Amino acid sequence: MVNIVHCRVDNRLIHGQVATAWLPHTNANLCLVVNDSIVVNDDKKFLLQMALPEGIQLRCFSVEKSLR
């Protein structure tokens, strides 16, 4: 079952405030990034995953897919 605990619109994607404050504060176990250029670039996805704390999963969706 999906349980969205926090939603943030930010063109910086994953940054320090998200990784060190919002994710731990909400006890999130998944970070969803909606960005058309990220979804097709494995190197950028890898870098985003590295920015996340251990144990937080990353999912990347295109804008179109996220609207469904």
N, C-alpha and C positions, 0 to 999 in steps of 0.2 A: 504494500500500500504506500502511495506517495504521501509524504508529509513535508510540505514546504514550510520551513521555519523562518526564512528570511529571503528577501529578494532585493537586489541592489543593481541599479543601472549605472554603469561606470565604464567609460571608454578605456580605462587603464587595465581592464580585465582583472588579473590577480596581482595584488600589490601588498605591501607590508601590512596595511591596516586590515585587509581581508584575512591574510594568513595568520596574523598574530592576535587580532582582536575579535573580528566577527565570527570566524569559524569556531574558535573555542567557546565564545560566549553563547552561541546557539547550539553547541554540541552537534554540529553538522558532521556528517560522514561522507558527503558528496558535494562537490562544487561543479556547477553547470555553467559552461561558457557558451554563449550564443554569439558566433562571429563567423561570417562566411569565409574569410581568409584563413582563419585558424583551422577550421574543420578539414581543409585539404592539405595542411602542411604538418607532417609528422614531427619535424624538428621544433616547430613552435609549440606543438602540443607537449612535447617532451620537456621543453623549458618551463611551460606553465605547471606541469606536474612537479617539477623540481621546486617550484615556489610554494607548493602546498605543504602543510605539516604532514608528518608521517601518519598514515592511516586514513587520510582523506582521499577519496577517489575523485577522478576528474572525468567529466563527460563533456564533449564538445559537439554542438549541434549548429547547423546552418539556421539562418533566420527563418527560412521557409519551414524547415522541419519543426522548429520550436513553436510555430504558430498552429500546428495541427493538434 
